[in-house]
Amino acid sequence: MLEPVVTVAKALEDYRPIVGDEPIQELRALAEPLRGARVLNINATPFGGGVAEMLSALVPLMNDVGLAAEWRVITGSVEFFSVTKAMHNSLQGMAIDWTADMERTWLIYNDINAELFAESYDFVIVHDPQPAGLLEGVLRRNGHRPAGTWLWRCHLDTSNARPEVWDFILPFVRLYQGAIFTRKEYVNGDLSGGPPVFTILPAIDPLSSKNRKVSPDIVKGVLLQCGIDPTRPIVCQVSRFDPWKDPLGVIDVYREVKEEVPELQLVIAGVMANDDPEGWEYCQRTLHYAGEDEDIHVLSNLSEIAVGAFEVGALQQAASVVIQKSIREGFGLTVAEAMWKGTPVVGGNCGGIRLQIRDGDTGFLVSSPEDCAARIITLLQNPDLAKRMGRAGRESVRRKFLIPRLLRDHLSLYASLVAEKADFGASVPAHDKERLTLAIS
């Protein structure tokens, strides 16, 4: 069987003081007709990156409201994950040398994982390109479509995908009964007669160890542990180490700002994930580019001073300004994380960052290194503006980008699919099938 990911139990009731009574009541009502439905999320890694962070909250909350939710990860080799990283880059528009051998590696490991798929579910959500061939493998093995509804959840912006990779993956995507994107604009064309497209925005968990507010003394302790001076201004970027996050460009911006603000410190922090072998290489490039500047701190879960989710959250809270200087970005949960902490954010004017920041109100959007540096200087030199922007950003996240809203969107989608599908409940007990049909119809 595919490897299960064990999650920590969460209670929807704990979110009531944050989101209010009405959203909690709405979620209970949405979940009741779906009680007992089996839901499986499948992705490539149990940690590192936004997908894993969302699933670590979404899955236990689904269970708390009465669904039977699971999370499993695929198996793969370094070669496979190197191929899928290349796919990831190509689907976001990067020119790569895509070969028949790479296609063969992807197909082999999707077949291996299809052989490990053994149970029946009412909803199966397959995340991103790594396991996108899973359904085709199950169909071919069984000779018929498995029970339940299979959805492909693409967290990437494929609008400018390279045709050689998009054309390769498209036949596998067409087999799904639905495709979920962050924005409809992220879809490459119209999927050429493929499944219906749904849109769901990502969200953060305000009660995770990364996003809980901690005391100034604890924040100070984290800074000192990382060799950062808590009395001087800090600019921070949190992200994976890859070219789309532009860590080298972040250092260029820091150097420009430092000419105006000599006491400035830069923190670049990220988590290495097991599905991203390119990450270590890009981290090394970032360290090399930083040189001997003692005010640049490049940190990860694998660095000499290891930082995990809690430390990353403290760094976001401590920063004078958080930046997310992405070149292309499906969403960028780190933007919402920083805004939730009341820290002003300067983000690249691209993709999902535009969905989160109202320029000049909840943050700044920038399109060039010079513009990024100028906005950082403005915030560092105008603390009242930084505080106002931080407060506006936090309220925007509270209303739009917290995990109860993500749960609502999933429950609403499942309910709509139940209403359209007479054979829903293939793995739900008989008494639940009747109630589900009556409640939704």
C-alpha positions in Angstrom: 0.0 0.0 0.0 1.0 3.6 -0.4 2.8 4.9 2.7 0.3 6.6 5.1 1.2 10.0 6.7 0.2 10.2 10.4 -1.3 13.6 11.2 -1.9 15.2 14.6 -5.6 15.5 15.6 -7.2 18.9 15.2 -10.6 20.3 16.4 -12.6 22.7 14.3 -13.9 24.2 17.5 -10.4 25.6 18.3 -10.7 27.9 15.3 -14.0 29.6 16.5 -12.2 32.4 18.4 -10.3 33.2 15.2 -12.9 33.0 12.4 -16.2 33.5 14.4 -19.3 31.5 15.0 -20.9 31.6 11.5 -18.1 29.9 9.6 -18.0 27.1 12.1 -21.7 26.5 11.9 -21.6 26.6 8.1 -18.8 23.9 8.1 -20.8 21.6 10.4 -23.8 21.9 8.2 -21.7 21.2 5.0 -20.0 18.2 6.6 -23.1 16.5 8.0 -24.4 15.0 4.7 -20.8 13.8 3.9 -20.4 12.0 7.2 -18.5 8.7 6.7 -17.3 9.5 3.1 -13.8 8.2 2.6 -11.3 10.8 1.2 -7.7 10.1 0.2 -5.1 12.8 -0.6 -2.0 11.6 -2.4 1.2 13.6 -2.9 4.9 13.2 -3.1 6.2 14.2 0.3 5.0 14.4 3.9 7.0 17.6 4.7 8.5 20.6 3.0 6.4 22.9 0.8 2.9 24.2 0.9 1.0 21.1 -0.1 2.3 19.1 2.8 1.6 22.0 5.2 -2.0 22.3 4.0 -2.7 18.6 4.2 -1.3 18.4 7.7 -4.2 20.6 8.8 -6.9 19.8 6.2 -6.9 16.0 6.7 -7.3 16.0 10.5 -10.0 18.7 10.3 -11.9 16.5 7.7 -11.8 13.7 10.3 -13.0 16.0 13.0 -16.1 17.0 11.1 -17.0 13.3 10.4 -15.3 12.3 7.1 -12.9 9.4 7.0 -9.9 11.2 5.5 -6.4 9.8 4.9 -3.1 11.1 3.4 -0.6 8.9 1.7 2.6 9.6 -0.2 4.1 7.9 -3.3 7.4 6.1 -3.4 10.2 7.2 -5.7 13.9 7.3 -6.3 16.3 10.2 -6.6 16.1 9.8 -10.4 12.3 9.9 -10.3 12.2 13.1 -8.2 14.8 14.7 -10.4 12.5 14.0 -13.4 9.5 15.4 -11.6 11.4 18.5 -10.5 12.2 19.0 -14.2 8.5 18.5 -15.0 7.6 21.1 -12.3 9.9 23.6 -13.8 8.8 22.9 -17.4 5.1 23.2 -16.5 5.8 26.6 -15.1 7.5 27.7 -18.3 11.2 26.8 -18.0 12.9 25.4 -21.1 14.4 22.0 -20.3 15.8 19.1 -22.2 12.8 16.7 -21.9 13.8 13.2 -23.1 12.2 9.8 -23.7 14.2 8.4 -20.8 12.6 10.9 -18.5 9.2 10.0 -19.7 10.0 6.3 -19.1 11.2 7.0 -15.5 8.0 8.9 -14.7 5.8 6.1 -16.2 7.7 3.3 -14.3 7.3 4.9 -10.9 3.7 5.8 -11.5 3.1 2.2 -12.4 4.9 1.1 -9.2 2.7 3.3 -7.1 -0.5 2.2 -9.0 0.3 -1.3 -7.9 0.4 -0.1 -4.3 -3.1 1.4 -4.5 -5.4 -1.2 -3.0 -8.5 0.3 -1.3 -11.7 2.1 -2.4 -12.5 5.7 -1.6 -15.3 8.1 -2.4 -12.9 10.9 -3.3 -9.2 10.6 -4.3 -7.3 13.9 -4.7 -4.0 13.4 -6.5 -1.7 16.4 -6.0 0.6 17.9 -8.8 2.6 16.2 -11.6 4.6 13.6 -9.6 1.7 11.1 -9.1 -0.5 12.3 -12.0 -0.2 9.0 -13.8 -1.6 7.0 -10.9 -5.1 6.8 -12.1 -4.1 5.6 -15.6 -2.1 2.8 -13.9 -5.0 1.8 -11.7 -7.4 1.8 -14.7 -5.0 -0.3 -16.7 -4.4 -2.8 -13.9 -8.1 -3.2 -13.0 -9.5 -2.9 -16.5 -12.2 -0.5 -15.2 -12.6 2.8 -13.4 -12.2 2.5 -9.7 -15.0 3.4 -7.4 -15.3 7.0 -6.3 -14.4 10.4 -7.8 -10.7 11.0 -8.7 -9.6 14.7 -8.9 -6.2 16.1 -10.0 -5.1 19.0 -7.8 -2.6 21.2 -9.7 -0.9 23.7 -7.4 1.2 25.1 -10.3 0.6 27.9 -12.8 0.6 25.9 -16.1 -0.6 28.8 -18.3 2.9 29.0 -19.9 3.8 25.3 -19.7 6.3 24.0 -22.2 4.3 22.0 -24.8 6.6 18.9 -24.8 5.8 18.2 -21.1 2.2 19.5 -21.1 1.4 17.4 -24.1 2.9 14.4 -22.4 1.0 14.7 -19.1 -2.3 15.9 -20.7 -3.7 12.4 -21.6 -3.2 11.3 -18.0 -5.0 14.4 -16.7 -7.9 13.8 -19.0 -8.7 10.6 -17.2 -9.7 12.4 -14.0 -13.3 13.4 -13.2 -12.2 16.9 -12.2 -9.1 19.2 -12.1 -8.6 21.7 -9.3 -6.4 24.8 -9.9 -5.7 27.8 -7.8 -7.0 30.1 -10.6 -8.7 29.3 -13.9 -6.0 31.4 -15.5 -3.5 28.8 -14.5 -5.0 26.2 -16.8 -3.1 25.6 -20.0 -5.8 26.1 -22.6 -9.0 24.3 -21.9 -7.5 20.9 -21.1 -8.5 20.0 -24.6 -11.7 18.3 -23.7 -10.5 17.1 -20.4 -12.3 17.1 -17.0 -14.2 20.1 -15.6 -12.0 22.6 -13.8 -12.7 23.8 -10.3 -10.8 26.5 -8.4 -9.7 26.5 -4.7 -7.4 29.0 -3.1 -4.8 27.6 -0.7 -4.7 28.6 3.0 -2.6 28.5 6.1 -3.3 26.9 9.5 -3.2 29.7 12.2 -2.8 27.2 14.9 0.2 25.4 13.5 3.6 25.6 15.3 4.7 28.0 12.5 1.8 30.3 12.7 1.1 30.6 16.4 2.2 33.9 17.9 5.0 33.5 20.3 6.4 35.8 23.0 9.1 38.4 22.2 11.5 36.5 24.5 11.1 33.3 22.6 11.6 35.2 19.3 14.7 36.8 20.6 16.0 33.3 21.7 15.5 31.9 18.2 17.3 34.9 16.7 20.3 34.6 19.0 20.4 30.8 18.4 20.6 31.6 14.6 23.4 34.2 15.1 21.0 37.1 14.2 21.2 40.4 16.1 17.7 41.1 17.5 18.4 44.8 17.9 18.9 45.4 14.1 16.4 45.4 11.2 15.8 42.1 9.4 14.6 41.4 5.9 13.5 37.7 5.5 12.5 35.4 2.7 11.1 32.0 3.5 10.8 29.5 0.6 12.2 26.4 -1.1 15.6 26.9 -2.7 14.8 27.0 -6.4 15.2 29.4 -9.3 11.5 30.5 -9.2 12.0 31.9 -5.7 15.1 33.9 -7.0 17.3 33.7 -3.8 20.2 35.2 -5.7 18.0 38.1 -6.7 17.0 38.5 -3.0 20.7 38.9 -2.1 21.1 41.6 -4.8 18.1 43.5 -3.4 19.5 43.2 0.1 22.9 44.6 -1.0 21.1 47.6 -2.6 19.0 48.3 0.5 22.1 47.9 2.7 23.7 50.9 1.0 20.8 53.0 2.5 20.3 51.0 5.7 23.8 49.8 6.7 22.6 47.9 9.8 20.3 45.6 7.8 20.5 41.8 8.1 19.1 39.3 5.6 17.6 35.9 6.4 16.9 33.3 3.7 15.2 30.3 5.2 13.8 27.1 3.7 13.0 23.5 4.2 14.6 20.8 2.1 12.0 18.3 0.9 12.6 14.7 -0.3 10.9 15.4 -3.6 13.2 18.2 -4.5 16.8 17.0 -5.1 17.5 20.4 -6.9 17.0 22.2 -3.6 20.4 21.3 -2.0 22.2 22.5 -5.2 20.4 25.8 -5.1 21.0 26.2 -1.4 24.7 25.8 -2.1 24.6 28.4 -4.9 22.9 30.8 -2.6 25.5 30.3 0.1 28.3 30.8 -2.5 26.6 34.0 -3.8 26.3 35.3 -0.2 30.0 35.1 0.2 31.6 36.2 3.4 28.9 38.6 4.4 28.2 37.9 8.1 24.9 39.7 7.9 23.4 37.2 5.4 22.0 34.1 7.1 21.1 31.2 4.9 19.2 28.6 7.0 17.4 25.3 6.4 16.3 22.2 8.3 19.6 20.7 7.1 22.0 23.6 7.9 24.4 23.7 10.8 21.9 25.6 12.8 18.8 23.7 11.8 15.5 25.5 11.6 12.1 23.9 11.5 8.6 25.2 11.2 8.6 26.8 14.7 11.9 28.7 14.0 10.7 29.8 10.6 7.6 31.2 12.2 9.6 33.1 14.8 11.8 34.5 12.0 8.7 35.8 10.1 7.5 37.4 13.3 10.8 39.0 14.0 11.4 40.4 10.5 11.0 44.1 9.8 9.9 43.2 6.3 9.2 39.8 4.7 9.8 39.5 1.0 8.7 36.9 -1.5 10.7 37.8 -4.6 9.3 35.0 -6.8 9.5 35.1 -10.5 6.6 32.7 -10.9 4.4 31.6 -8.0 1.4 29.2 -7.9 0.3 30.8 -4.6 3.1 31.4 -2.0 1.8 30.4 1.4 4.8 32.2 3.0 3.1 35.5 2.0 0.0 34.7 4.0 2.1 33.3 6.8 4.0 36.6 7.2 0.8 38.7 6.8 -0.9 36.7 9.5 1.9 37.6 11.9 1.3 41.3 11.1 4.7 41.6 9.2 4.6 43.9 6.1 5.3 42.0 2.9 6.9 42.9 -0.4 6.0 40.4 -3.0 6.8 39.7 -6.7 4.0 40.9 -8.9 3.2 37.4 -10.2 0.7 34.5 -9.9 -0.7 33.8 -6.5 1.1 36.6 -4.8 -1.3 39.0 -6.6 -4.2 37.1 -5.1 -3.0 37.8 -1.6 -1.6 41.4 -1.7 -3.6 44.5 -2.5 -0.7 46.8 -3.6 -0.2 49.7 -1.2 -2.8 48.4 1.3 -2.0 44.9 2.6 1.5 44.9 1.1 3.6 46.0 -1.9 3.8 44.3 -5.3 7.0 44.8 -7.2 8.2 43.9 -10.7 11.9 44.7 -10.6 14.8 44.5 -8.1 15.0 48.3 -8.0 11.3 48.5 -7.1 11.7 45.8 -4.5 14.6 47.6 -2.8 12.8 50.9 -2.9 9.7 49.4 -1.2 11.8 47.8 1.5 13.5 51.1 2.3 10.1 52.8 2.5 8.9 50.3 5.0 12.1 50.4 7.1 12.0 54.2 7.2 8.3 54.5 7.9 7.4 52.3 10.9 3.8 53.6 11.1 3.2 52.6 7.5 4.7 49.2 8.2 2.4 48.7 11.2 -0.7 49.8 9.3 0.2 47.5 6.4 0.8 44.6 8.8 -2.5 45.0 10.5 -4.4 45.2 7.1 -2.5 42.1 5.9 -3.4 40.1 9.0 -7.1 41.0 8.7 -7.1 40.1 5.0 -5.6 36.6 5.8 -8.2 36.1 8.6 -11.0 36.6 6.2 -9.7 34.8 3.1 -6.7 32.5 3.7 -7.2 30.4 6.8 -7.7 26.6 6.9 -11.4 26.6 7.8 -12.1 28.4 4.5 -10.1 25.7 2.7 -12.1 23.0 4.4 -15.3 24.8 3.4 -14.2 24.9 -0.2 -13.4 21.1 -0.2 -16.7 20.2 1.5 -18.7 22.4 -1.0 -16.9 20.7 -3.9 -17.5 17.2 -2.6 -21.2 18.0 -2.0 -21.6 19.3 -5.5 -20.1 16.2 -6.9 -22.3 14.0 -4.7 -25.3 15.7 -6.2 -24.2 14.9 -9.7 -23.2 11.3 -9.1 -25.7 8.6 -8.4 -23.2 6.0 -7.4 -21.5 8.0 -4.7 -20.7 6.1 -1.6 -19.2 3.0 -3.0 -17.3 2.5 0.2 -19.7 4.3 2.5 -21.9 2.1 4.8 -25.4 1.4 3.4 -27.1 3.6 6.0 -24.9 6.5 5.2 -25.5 6.1 1.4 -29.2 6.7 1.8 -28.7 9.7 4.0 -26.1 11.2 1.7 -28.4 10.9 -1.3 -31.4 12.4 0.5 -29.5 15.2 2.1 -27.8 16.5 -1.1 -30.6 15.9 -3.7 
